[in-house]
């Protein structure tokens, strides 16, 4: 449920979720969205009084994340010397004139094209390379994770990779589909694994219940650290 409140004259849209919690919970996400959870008995007026009390923190956090997000925008000209995130590391782009090819040694991302001034072509080739790498890494992690979940009678799901504006991934248990954000290839592998683990657990627990997090903690005790790394890498809201 989306609600609107004005804090110090600024319009704030927040997402309110009713759930079985004792207190009002507030979360400012890296994509500058505001999330609030409260139980069914908590009045809207009580929730909004709580938000007004926290207005200084909310506005400060929103400004901070806005600056971080802006500085993290990947605007490339696709010229030699630019850096590209790959599995938590920085690849330095080298553009050469020659037969079309692209490869990486873990330090450099080397791109050869006949016309080094064709920015659209360079962008297309690099994005295609990233997509291929993401498919390979995702499937590798999928196979590893499935070894854990097949004993819970989970059928190997279908994998879909696509651009996602504010999420790392999603799961459709009834259709047996896990969708992942293509940008996960930018994050360290252990953070990538966290997202896949998270989505696999939804086949057992479709919501974010206590049992869900209990299973996540059992199978991946360090998930909070992996999630934190993911947030700092991609600046997205989450699952």
C-alpha positions, 0 to 999 in steps of 0.5 A: 500500500502506497501512502504520502506524507509531507516531511518538512514540506517535502513530499515523501511516498512510502510503502506500508506493509501490514504484517505481524510485527510488534513495533513500527519498522522503517527502512530507507532503501538504496533506491531512495524508496521508503518502506514501513511495516506495522501490524493491523492494529496500528493507526495511520495517524500513529504511523505518520507521527512516527515518521514525523519524529524520524523526519530528520533521519529520513530526509538525511538518508534519502539525500545520502543515497541520492548522492551515492546513486548519482555517483554510481551511475555507469555512463560510459563512452566506451573508450580505453581507460574506462572501468567496468564492474565485474564480479566485484572487481574493476575491469579496465577497458582497452579498445583496439582497432582490428577484427571484432572480438572481446575478452577479459583476463580479469584485469583488462576488458579488451575490445577489438573493432574495425571502427573504434569511433562506433560507440553504439557498436562498442556498447552493444558488444560489451553488453552482449559479453556481460549478458553471456558472462551473467548466464554462465555464472548464474547457471553455475550457481544454479547447479550448485544451489540445486544440489541443496534444494533437490532434497526438499523436492524442489524441481530445477527452476527455469532461469530468466535474466533481464533488466530490473530497475529496482530488484535483484531477483524474483521468484514465481514458485507456481510456474517454477521460474526464477528471474535475476537482474542482469546487473548481478554480474557486477557484484561479487560472486558470494553476493550473487549466490545470496540472491539465488539462495534467497529465490530458491528458498521461496519455493519452500516459503513464498513469503518473507516469514520467520520460517523463510529467514530461519531457513536462509540463516541455516543454509547461509549463515553469513547472508546479512554480510553478503546482502550488505555487499550487494546493496553497496554494489548495486544500490537497488531495493532488494528482492 
